[in-house]
Amino acid sequence: MSVPLAALAAFTLAYAGMTGLSLAMPRHYEQVAGQRVLPSGRRHFFRILGWLLLILAVVPCIQAWGTAVGVVVWFGFLTAGGLLIILMLPYLPRLAALAAAGTTIAGVLILLVT
């Protein structure tokens, strides 16, 4: 896998994973969905999905940079994805969730194609 594609895949999956974890919190779920109560099944779904996407984000990093450097680069992409959701959630919560859905699809497609 080429380095630019690996970076794109890792970043998109990290952003989507961080968004999933943030939607597992009642406060952020209310921002996006407009519902005060977060059902426990949905909370578990968002947590599991978020962690799976974060773990999946390490795959392109290891493929492009090797294990030692790939894990360090992965932490950088986790930080960047978390920072982006932190900046988007207060101002554009629905767009942030929509972007996470799109980036999930894009990241998985990049992994499957390459």
N, CA, C and O atoms as CSV, one atom per row, in Angstrom:
chain,resi,resn,atom,element,x,y,z
A,1,MET,N,N,0.850,-1.173,0.000
A,1,MET,CA,C,0.000,0.000,0.000
A,1,MET,C,C,0.898,1.239,0.000
A,1,MET,O,O,1.882,1.305,0.737
A,2,SER,N,N,0.550,2.204,-0.824
A,2,SER,CA,C,1.349,3.422,-0.892
A,2,SER,C,C,1.136,4.254,0.379
A,2,SER,O,O,0.109,4.145,1.048
A,3,VAL,N,N,2.109,5.065,0.682
A,3,VAL,CA,C,2.069,5.862,1.906
A,3,VAL,C,C,0.905,6.859,1.914
A,3,VAL,O,O,0.225,6.963,2.934
A,4,PRO,N,N,0.641,7.601,0.821
A,4,PRO,CA,C,-0.511,8.528,0.868
A,4,PRO,C,C,-1.850,7.823,1.070
A,4,PRO,O,O,-2.701,8.317,1.810
A,5,LEU,N,N,-2.045,6.683,0.425
A,5,LEU,CA,C,-3.297,5.941,0.627
A,5,LEU,C,C,-3.398,5.389,2.045
A,5,LEU,O,O,-4.473,5.387,2.644
A,6,ALA,N,N,-2.272,4.924,2.573
A,6,ALA,CA,C,-2.268,4.421,3.944
A,6,ALA,C,C,-2.598,5.538,4.922
A,6,ALA,O,O,-3.348,5.336,5.877
A,7,ALA,N,N,-2.039,6.712,4.680
A,7,ALA,CA,C,-2.312,7.849,5.556
A,7,ALA,C,C,-3.785,8.240,5.485
A,7,ALA,O,O,-4.407,8.523,6.509
A,8,LEU,N,N,-4.338,8.254,4.281
A,8,LEU,CA,C,-5.751,8.598,4.114
A,8,LEU,C,C,-6.650,7.578,4.803
A,8,LEU,O,O,-7.596,7.945,5.500
A,9,ALA,N,N,-6.355,6.315,4.608
A,9,ALA,CA,C,-7.169,5.264,5.229
A,9,ALA,C,C,-7.074,5.324,6.748
A,9,ALA,O,O,-8.088,5.220,7.438
A,10,ALA,N,N,-5.874,5.488,7.267
A,10,ALA,CA,C,-5.696,5.530,8.718
A,10,ALA,C,C,-6.400,6.737,9.323
A,10,ALA,O,O,-7.048,6.630,10.364
A,11,PHE,N,N,-6.270,7.887,8.665
A,11,PHE,CA,C,-6.910,9.085,9.207
A,11,PHE,C,C,-8.428,8.977,9.169
A,11,PHE,O,O,-9.097,9.328,10.141
A,12,THR,N,N,-8.978,8.499,8.063
A,12,THR,CA,C,-10.436,8.400,7.969
A,12,THR,C,C,-10.987,7.408,8.996
A,12,THR,O,O,-12.022,7.662,9.612
A,13,LEU,N,N,-10.307,6.292,9.178
A,13,LEU,CA,C,-10.776,5.305,10.157
A,13,LEU,C,C,-10.601,5.813,11.586
A,13,LEU,O,O,-11.444,5.551,12.444
A,14,ALA,N,N,-9.518,6.532,11.844
A,14,ALA,CA,C,-9.310,7.096,13.183
A,14,ALA,C,C,-10.374,8.143,13.500
A,14,ALA,O,O,-10.906,8.173,14.609
A,15,TYR,N,N,-10.684,8.995,12.538
A,15,TYR,CA,C,-11.727,10.003,12.746
A,15,TYR,C,C,-13.082,9.331,13.003
A,15,TYR,O,O,-13.809,9.719,13.917
A,16,ALA,N,N,-13.409,8.333,12.200
A,16,ALA,CA,C,-14.688,7.640,12.375
A,16,ALA,C,C,-14.739,6.917,13.715
A,16,ALA,O,O,-15.779,6.907,14.374
A,17,GLY,N,N,-13.637,6.317,14.121
A,17,GLY,CA,C,-13.590,5.641,15.415
A,17,GLY,C,C,-13.757,6.600,16.578
A,17,GLY,O,O,-14.485,6.307,17.526
A,18,MET,N,N,-13.095,7.732,16.515
A,18,MET,CA,C,-13.234,8.733,17.571
A,18,MET,C,C,-14.657,9.291,17.610
A,18,MET,O,O,-15.183,9.582,18.684
A,19,THR,N,N,-15.268,9.437,16.460
A,19,THR,CA,C,-16.652,9.899,16.416
A,19,THR,C,C,-17.583,8.858,17.037
A,19,THR,O,O,-18.507,9.202,17.773
A,20,GLY,N,N,-17.333,7.588,16.735
A,20,GLY,CA,C,-18.133,6.530,17.339
A,20,GLY,C,C,-18.026,6.522,18.855
A,20,GLY,O,O,-19.026,6.357,19.555
A,21,LEU,N,N,-16.811,6.701,19.359
A,21,LEU,CA,C,-16.639,6.741,20.806
A,21,LEU,C,C,-17.302,7.973,21.425
A,21,LEU,O,O,-17.842,7.904,22.529
A,22,SER,N,N,-17.259,9.087,20.718
A,22,SER,CA,C,-17.908,10.274,21.270
A,22,SER,C,C,-19.433,10.136,21.247
A,22,SER,O,O,-20.112,10.637,22.143
A,23,LEU,N,N,-19.969,9.468,20.238
A,23,LEU,CA,C,-21.422,9.268,20.190
A,23,LEU,C,C,-21.906,8.272,21.238
A,23,LEU,O,O,-23.108,8.182,21.492
A,24,ALA,N,N,-21.000,7.533,21.844
A,24,ALA,CA,C,-21.374,6.630,22.926
A,24,ALA,C,C,-21.604,7.390,24.232
A,24,ALA,O,O,-22.069,6.810,25.214
A,25,MET,N,N,-21.282,8.679,24.245
A,25,MET,CA,C,-21.510,9.516,25.427
A,25,MET,C,C,-22.859,10.229,25.272
A,25,MET,O,O,-23.156,10.780,24.212
A,26,PRO,N,N,-23.667,10.214,26.331
A,26,PRO,CA,C,-25.007,10.829,26.222
A,26,PRO,C,C,-24.981,12.295,25.799
A,26,PRO,O,O,-25.840,12.723,25.028
A,27,ARG,N,N,-24.033,13.060,26.276
A,27,ARG,CA,C,-23.988,14.488,25.945
A,27,ARG,C,C,-23.780,14.714,24.445
A,27,ARG,O,O,-24.466,15.532,23.833
A,28,HIS,N,N,-22.842,13.993,23.871
A,28,HIS,CA,C,-22.559,14.169,22.449
A,28,HIS,C,C,-23.638,13.534,21.582
A,28,HIS,O,O,-23.946,14.033,20.499
A,29,TYR,N,N,-24.204,12.444,22.057
A,29,TYR,CA,C,-25.313,11.826,21.321
A,29,TYR,C,C,-26.487,12.801,21.235
A,29,TYR,O,O,-27.145,12.902,20.199
A,30,GLU,N,N,-26.743,13.517,22.331
A,30,GLU,CA,C,-27.828,14.497,22.332
A,30,GLU,C,C,-27.544,15.637,21.348
A,30,GLU,O,O,-28.462,16.146,20.705
A,31,GLN,N,N,-26.281,16.034,21.234
A,31,GLN,CA,C,-25.926,17.089,20.285
A,31,GLN,C,C,-26.261,16.681,18.855
A,31,GLN,O,O,-26.759,17.486,18.068
A,32,VAL,N,N,-25.983,15.424,18.532
A,32,VAL,CA,C,-26.157,14.947,17.158
A,32,VAL,C,C,-27.596,14.542,16.885
A,32,VAL,O,O,-28.178,14.958,15.883
A,33,ALA,N,N,-28.175,13.734,17.768
A,33,ALA,CA,C,-29.496,13.155,17.505
A,33,ALA,C,C,-30.645,14.006,18.030
A,33,ALA,O,O,-31.782,13.856,17.581
A,34,GLY,N,N,-30.363,14.888,18.968
A,34,GLY,CA,C,-31.434,15.696,19.533
A,34,GLY,C,C,-32.287,14.956,20.543
A,34,GLY,O,O,-33.319,15.471,20.973
A,35,GLN,N,N,-31.876,13.759,20.931
A,35,GLN,CA,C,-32.610,12.971,21.925
A,35,GLN,C,C,-31.837,13.003,23.244
A,35,GLN,O,O,-30.616,12.845,23.268
A,36,ARG,N,N,-32.558,13.206,24.318
A,36,ARG,CA,C,-31.901,13.302,25.614
A,36,ARG,C,C,-31.415,11.949,26.127
A,36,ARG,O,O,-30.399,11.870,26.818
A,37,VAL,N,N,-32.132,10.902,25.791
A,37,VAL,CA,C,-31.796,9.579,26.322
A,37,VAL,C,C,-31.053,8.774,25.260
A,37,VAL,O,O,-31.494,8.658,24.117
A,38,LEU,N,N,-29.924,8.227,25.667
A,38,LEU,CA,C,-29.143,7.343,24.796
A,38,LEU,C,C,-29.448,5.906,25.202
A,38,LEU,O,O,-29.055,5.480,26.288
A,39,PRO,N,N,-30.142,5.150,24.346
A,39,PRO,CA,C,-30.441,3.761,24.689
A,39,PRO,C,C,-29.159,2.963,24.904
A,39,PRO,O,O,-28.162,3.178,24.215
A,40,SER,N,N,-29.191,2.043,25.863
A,40,SER,CA,C,-27.967,1.309,26.206
A,40,SER,C,C,-27.478,0.449,25.044
A,40,SER,O,O,-26.270,0.281,24.872
A,41,GLY,N,N,-28.384,-0.091,24.254
A,41,GLY,CA,C,-27.964,-0.880,23.093
A,41,GLY,C,C,-27.201,-0.041,22.082
A,41,GLY,O,O,-26.207,-0.490,21.512
A,42,ARG,N,N,-27.670,1.169,21.865
A,42,ARG,CA,C,-26.995,2.079,20.938
A,42,ARG,C,C,-25.645,2.522,21.495
A,42,ARG,O,O,-24.676,2.670,20.751
A,43,ARG,N,N,-25.591,2.730,22.801
A,43,ARG,CA,C,-24.329,3.109,23.437
A,43,ARG,C,C,-23.287,2.009,23.252
A,43,ARG,O,O,-22.136,2.290,22.918
A,44,HIS,N,N,-23.687,0.770,23.469
A,44,HIS,CA,C,-22.760,-0.349,23.280
A,44,HIS,C,C,-22.355,-0.476,21.811
A,44,HIS,O,O,-21.196,-0.762,21.510
A,45,PHE,N,N,-23.294,-0.266,20.907
A,45,PHE,CA,C,-22.987,-0.323,19.473
A,45,PHE,C,C,-21.924,0.711,19.100
A,45,PHE,O,O,-20.955,0.388,18.414
A,46,PHE,N,N,-22.107,1.960,19.554
A,46,PHE,CA,C,-21.147,3.005,19.225
A,46,PHE,C,C,-19.779,2.734,19.844
A,46,PHE,O,O,-18.753,3.000,19.217
A,47,ARG,N,N,-19.754,2.208,21.067
A,47,ARG,CA,C,-18.463,1.885,21.691
A,47,ARG,C,C,-17.729,0.793,20.922
A,47,ARG,O,O,-16.543,0.923,20.618
A,48,ILE,N,N,-18.438,-0.273,20.615
A,48,ILE,CA,C,-17.805,-1.382,19.901
A,48,ILE,C,C,-17.355,-0.945,18.518
A,48,ILE,O,O,-16.242,-1.258,18.096
A,49,LEU,N,N,-18.222,-0.216,17.803
A,49,LEU,CA,C,-17.869,0.272,16.467
A,49,LEU,C,C,-16.676,1.210,16.531
A,49,LEU,O,O,-15.770,1.114,15.703
A,50,GLY,N,N,-16.661,2.109,17.495
A,50,GLY,CA,C,-15.551,3.037,17.635
A,50,GLY,C,C,-14.227,2.322,17.873
A,50,GLY,O,O,-13.226,2.633,17.228
A,51,TRP,N,N,-14.220,1.376,18.788
A,51,TRP,CA,C,-12.975,0.646,19.068
A,51,TRP,C,C,-12.544,-0.205,17.884
A,51,TRP,O,O,-11.352,-0.299,17.592
A,52,LEU,N,N,-13.499,-0.827,17.197
A,52,LEU,CA,C,-13.140,-1.623,16.015
A,52,LEU,C,C,-12.514,-0.756,14.929
A,52,LEU,O,O,-11.537,-1.161,14.298
A,53,LEU,N,N,-13.068,0.428,14.709
A,53,LEU,CA,C,-12.509,1.317,13.694
A,53,LEU,C,C,-11.126,1.823,14.090
A,53,LEU,O,O,-10.249,1.965,13.238
A,54,LEU,N,N,-10.929,2.093,15.374
A,54,LEU,CA,C,-9.605,2.528,15.822
A,54,LEU,C,C,-8.573,1.416,15.663
A,54,LEU,O,O,-7.436,1.670,15.267
A,55,ILE,N,N,-8.965,0.202,15.969
A,55,ILE,CA,C,-8.047,-0.928,15.794
A,55,ILE,C,C,-7.794,-1.172,14.311
A,55,ILE,O,O,-6.672,-1.492,13.917
A,56,LEU,N,N,-8.820,-1.024,13.495
A,56,LEU,CA,C,-8.666,-1.207,12.052
A,56,LEU,C,C,-7.756,-0.136,11.446
A,56,LEU,O,O,-7.116,-0.372,10.421
A,57,ALA,N,N,-7.699,1.022,12.070
A,57,ALA,CA,C,-6.856,2.110,11.556
A,57,ALA,C,C,-5.370,1.793,11.660
A,57,ALA,O,O,-4.561,2.420,10.976
A,58,VAL,N,N,-5.000,0.842,12.495
A,58,VAL,CA,C,-3.580,0.499,12.626
A,58,VAL,C,C,-3.090,-0.343,11.445
A,58,VAL,O,O,-1.892,-0.371,11.163
A,59,VAL,N,N,-3.988,-1.014,10.765
A,59,VAL,CA,C,-3.604,-1.912,9.665
A,59,VAL,C,C,-2.869,-1.183,8.544
A,59,VAL,O,O,-1.775,-1.609,8.176
A,60,PRO,N,N,-3.421,-0.096,7.979
A,60,PRO,CA,C,-2.670,0.570,6.908
A,60,PRO,C,C,-1.363,1.186,7.395
A,60,PRO,O,O,-0.404,1.292,6.629
A,61,CYS,N,N,-1.317,1.591,8.656
A,61,CYS,CA,C,-0.071,2.155,9.196
A,61,CYS,C,C,1.032,1.102,9.228
A,61,CYS,O,O,2.171,1.380,8.852
A,62,ILE,N,N,0.699,-0.088,9.671
A,62,ILE,CA,C,1.690,-1.160,9.738
A,62,ILE,C,C,2.077,-1.611,8.337
A,62,ILE,O,O,3.238,-1.938,8.089
A,63,GLN,N,N,1.113,-1.631,7.418
A,63,GLN,CA,C,1.430,-2.022,6.047
A,63,GLN,C,C,2.380,-1.035,5.373
A,63,GLN,O,O,3.270,-1.443,4.627
A,64,ALA,N,N,2.203,0.240,5.627
A,64,ALA,CA,C,3.000,1.252,4.934
A,64,ALA,C,C,4.332,1.536,5.617
A,64,ALA,O,O,5.334,1.768,4.941
A,65,TRP,N,N,4.358,1.522,6.946
A,65,TRP,CA,C,5.562,1.943,7.650
A,65,TRP,C,C,6.241,0.838,8.454
A,65,TRP,O,O,7.302,1.074,9.033
A,66,GLY,N,N,5.666,-0.349,8.504
A,66,GLY,CA,C,6.227,-1.410,9.340
A,66,GLY,C,C,5.660,-1.317,10.747
A,66,GLY,O,O,4.959,-0.361,11.079
A,67,THR,N,N,5.961,-2.300,11.564
A,67,THR,CA,C,5.341,-2.378,12.883
A,67,THR,C,C,5.805,-1.270,13.824
A,67,THR,O,O,4.972,-0.591,14.425
A,68,ALA,N,N,7.096,-1.076,13.960
A,68,ALA,CA,C,7.612,-0.121,14.946
A,68,ALA,C,C,7.169,1.305,14.637
A,68,ALA,O,O,6.627,1.987,15.508
A,69,VAL,N,N,7.390,1.753,13.430
A,69,VAL,CA,C,7.023,3.115,13.056
A,69,VAL,C,C,5.513,3.218,12.840
A,69,VAL,O,O,4.920,4.254,13.141
A,70,GLY,N,N,4.890,2.172,12.329
A,70,GLY,CA,C,3.457,2.197,12.045
A,70,GLY,C,C,2.609,2.443,13.275
A,70,GLY,O,O,1.605,3.151,13.206
A,71,VAL,N,N,2.999,1.868,14.396
A,71,VAL,CA,C,2.237,2.073,15.627
A,71,VAL,C,C,2.360,3.528,16.093
A,71,VAL,O,O,1.389,4.114,16.573
A,72,VAL,N,N,3.546,4.100,15.950
A,72,VAL,CA,C,3.737,5.505,16.325
A,72,VAL,C,C,2.927,6.420,15.413
A,72,VAL,O,O,2.300,7.372,15.877
A,73,VAL,N,N,2.943,6.130,14.121
A,73,VAL,CA,C,2.157,6.924,13.167
A,73,VAL,C,C,0.672,6.778,13.470
A,73,VAL,O,O,-0.088,7.739,13.352
A,74,TRP,N,N,0.264,5.582,13.858
A,74,TRP,CA,C,-1.136,5.326,14.210
A,74,TRP,C,C,-1.574,6.226,15.367
A,74,TRP,O,O,-2.665,6.794,15.338
A,75,PHE,N,N,-0.718,6.353,16.384
A,75,PHE,CA,C,-1.053,7.240,17.503
A,75,PHE,C,C,-1.200,8.683,17.033
A,75,PHE,O,O,-2.043,9.423,17.539
A,76,GLY,N,N,-0.386,9.077,16.075
A,76,GLY,CA,C,-0.519,10.419,15.505
A,76,GLY,C,C,-1.853,10.603,14.796
A,76,GLY,O,O,-2.492,11.646,14.931
A,77,PHE,N,N,-2.273,9.594,14.042
A,77,PHE,CA,C,-3.569,9.689,13.363
A,77,PHE,C,C,-4.728,9.643,14.358
A,77,PHE,O,O,-5.757,10.281,14.133
A,78,LEU,N,N,-4.577,8.902,15.448
A,78,LEU,CA,C,-5.605,8.923,16.491
A,78,LEU,C,C,-5.745,10.323,17.076
A,78,LEU,O,O,-6.852,10.804,17.318
A,79,THR,N,N,-4.607,10.963,17.296
A,79,THR,CA,C,-4.624,12.319,17.824
A,79,THR,C,C,-5.283,13.275,16.835
A,79,THR,O,O,-6.104,14.104,17.228
A,80,ALA,N,N,-4.933,13.166,15.566
A,80,ALA,CA,C,-5.512,14.051,14.550
A,80,ALA,C,C,-7.013,13.815,14.400
A,80,ALA,O,O,-7.781,14.771,14.294
A,81,GLY,N,N,-7.433,12.559,14.391
A,81,GLY,CA,C,-8.860,12.256,14.295
A,81,GLY,C,C,-9.634,12.763,15.498
A,81,GLY,O,O,-10.736,13.294,15.360
A,82,GLY,N,N,-9.051,12.599,16.684
A,82,GLY,CA,C,-9.689,13.109,17.894
A,82,GLY,C,C,-9.775,14.626,17.893
A,82,GLY,O,O,-10.786,15.194,18.306
A,83,LEU,N,N,-8.721,15.281,17.433
A,83,LEU,CA,C,-8.732,16.741,17.379
A,83,LEU,C,C,-9.803,17.251,16.408
A,83,LEU,O,O,-10.485,18.235,16.693
A,84,LEU,N,N,-9.944,16.588,15.278
A,84,LEU,CA,C,-10.949,17.025,14.309
A,84,LEU,C,C,-12.357,16.882,14.867
A,84,LEU,O,O,-13.183,17.776,14.678
A,85,ILE,N,N,-12.649,15.785,15.547
A,85,ILE,CA,C,-13.993,15.630,16.102
A,85,ILE,C,C,-14.217,16.605,17.248
A,85,ILE,O,O,-15.334,17.083,17.444
A,86,ILE,N,N,-13.170,16.904,18.005
A,86,ILE,CA,C,-13.293,17.897,19.085
A,86,ILE,C,C,-13.636,19.267,18.511
A,86,ILE,O,O,-14.441,20.001,19.084
A,87,LEU,N,N,-13.027,19.610,17.384
A,87,LEU,CA,C,-13.282,20.917,16.781
A,87,LEU,C,C,-14.625,20.982,16.062
A,87,LEU,O,O,-15.240,22.046,16.009
A,88,MET,N,N,-15.089,19.865,15.508
A,88,MET,CA,C,-16.340,19.879,14.738
A,88,MET,C,C,-17.589,19.712,15.599
A,88,MET,O,O,-18.628,20.299,15.299
A,89,LEU,N,N,-17.498,18.928,16.655
A,89,LEU,CA,C,-18.692,18.565,17.423
A,89,LEU,C,C,-19.432,19.766,18.031
A,89,LEU,O,O,-20.663,19.770,18.000
A,90,PRO,N,N,-18.764,20.769,18.572
A,90,PRO,CA,C,-19.534,21.881,19.143
A,90,PRO,C,C,-20.250,22.740,18.098
A,90,PRO,O,O,-21.311,23.298,18.379
A,91,TYR,N,N,-19.689,22.848,16.915
A,91,TYR,CA,C,-20.235,23.776,15.925
A,91,TYR,C,C,-21.091,23.097,14.856
A,91,TYR,O,O,-22.115,23.640,14.440
A,92,LEU,N,N,-20.674,21.918,14.415
A,92,LEU,CA,C,-21.381,21.201,13.348
A,92,LEU,C,C,-21.574,19.734,13.737
A,92,LEU,O,O,-20.980,18.853,13.114
A,93,PRO,N,N,-22.391,19.456,14.752
A,93,PRO,CA,C,-22.480,18.076,15.247
A,93,PRO,C,C,-23.049,17.087,14.225
A,93,PRO,O,O,-22.554,15.966,14.111
A,94,ARG,N,N,-24.064,17.485,13.497
A,94,ARG,CA,C,-24.650,16.547,12.521
A,94,ARG,C,C,-23.727,16.325,11.335
A,94,ARG,O,O,-23.633,15.211,10.820
A,95,LEU,N,N,-23.053,17.364,10.906
A,95,LEU,CA,C,-22.084,17.218,9.826
A,95,LEU,C,C,-20.918,16.333,10.265
A,95,LEU,O,O,-20.394,15.554,9.469
A,96,ALA,N,N,-20.514,16.453,11.522
A,96,ALA,CA,C,-19.436,15.613,12.037
A,96,ALA,C,C,-19.828,14.135,11.996
A,96,ALA,O,O,-19.017,13.286,11.627
A,97,ALA,N,N,-21.070,13.830,12.376
A,97,ALA,CA,C,-21.534,12.443,12.343
A,97,ALA,C,C,-21.681,11.940,10.915
A,97,ALA,O,O,-21.348,10.793,10.616
A,98,LEU,N,N,-22.178,12.798,10.037
A,98,LEU,CA,C,-22.309,12.422,8.627
A,98,LEU,C,C,-20.936,12.185,8.002
A,98,LEU,O,O,-20.749,11.235,7.242
A,99,ALA,N,N,-19.990,13.045,8.323
A,99,ALA,CA,C,-18.636,12.883,7.808
A,99,ALA,C,C,-18.016,11.594,8.321
A,99,ALA,O,O,-17.258,10.944,7.601
A,100,ALA,N,N,-18.324,11.217,9.546
A,100,ALA,CA,C,-17.799,9.968,10.095
A,100,ALA,C,C,-18.340,8.764,9.339
A,100,ALA,O,O,-17.612,7.803,9.091
A,101,ALA,N,N,-19.610,8.814,8.973
A,101,ALA,CA,C,-20.180,7.711,8.193
A,101,ALA,C,C,-19.494,7.617,6.836
A,101,ALA,O,O,-19.159,6.526,6.376
A,102,GLY,N,N,-19.289,8.757,6.204
A,102,GLY,CA,C,-18.617,8.758,4.904
A,102,GLY,C,C,-17.170,8.317,4.990
A,102,GLY,O,O,-16.684,7.591,4.124
A,103,THR,N,N,-16.479,8.755,6.036
A,103,THR,CA,C,-15.076,8.366,6.156
A,103,THR,C,C,-14.929,6.892,6.508
A,103,THR,O,O,-13.934,6.264,6.146
A,104,THR,N,N,-15.901,6.341,7.205
A,104,THR,CA,C,-15.861,4.902,7.479
A,104,THR,C,C,-15.911,4.115,6.180
A,104,THR,O,O,-15.127,3.191,5.966
A,105,ILE,N,N,-16.834,4.490,5.326
A,105,ILE,CA,C,-16.968,3.813,4.039
A,105,ILE,C,C,-15.706,3.998,3.205
A,105,ILE,O,O,-15.205,3.044,2.610
A,106,ALA,N,N,-15.192,5.230,3.161
A,106,ALA,CA,C,-13.989,5.502,2.375
A,106,ALA,C,C,-12.786,4.731,2.899
A,106,ALA,O,O,-12.029,4.159,2.116
A,107,GLY,N,N,-12.606,4.712,4.205
A,107,GLY,CA,C,-11.464,4.003,4.786
A,107,GLY,C,C,-11.502,2.504,4.535
A,107,GLY,O,O,-10.485,1.891,4.212
A,108,VAL,N,N,-12.681,1.924,4.685
A,108,VAL,CA,C,-12.812,0.480,4.442
A,108,VAL,C,C,-12.611,0.165,2.963
A,108,VAL,O,O,-11.984,-0.837,2.620
A,109,LEU,N,N,-13.136,1.012,2.092
A,109,LEU,CA,C,-12.936,0.794,0.649
A,109,LEU,C,C,-11.460,0.877,0.258
A,109,LEU,O,O,-10.984,0.082,-0.552
A,110,ILE,N,N,-10.749,1.829,0.826
A,110,ILE,CA,C,-9.308,1.934,0.530
A,110,ILE,C,C,-8.586,0.680,0.989
A,110,ILE,O,O,-7.710,0.173,0.288
A,111,LEU,N,N,-8.949,0.177,2.164
A,111,LEU,CA,C,-8.310,-1.056,2.652
A,111,LEU,C,C,-8.626,-2.250,1.753
A,111,LEU,O,O,-7.759,-3.088,1.506
A,112,LEU,N,N,-9.848,-2.327,1.270
A,112,LEU,CA,C,-10.238,-3.462,0.453
A,112,LEU,C,C,-9.645,-3.408,-0.956
A,112,LEU,O,O,-9.302,-4.443,-1.527
A,113,VAL,N,N,-9.527,-2.210,-1.510
A,113,VAL,CA,C,-9.044,-2.065,-2.878
A,113,VAL,C,C,-7.538,-2.290,-2.970
A,113,VAL,O,O,-7.055,-2.883,-3.935
A,114,THR,N,N,-6.796,-1.817,-1.968
A,114,THR,CA,C,-5.335,-1.938,-2.042
A,114,THR,C,C,-4.800,-3.151,-1.371
A,114,THR,O,O,-3.589,-3.368,-1.362
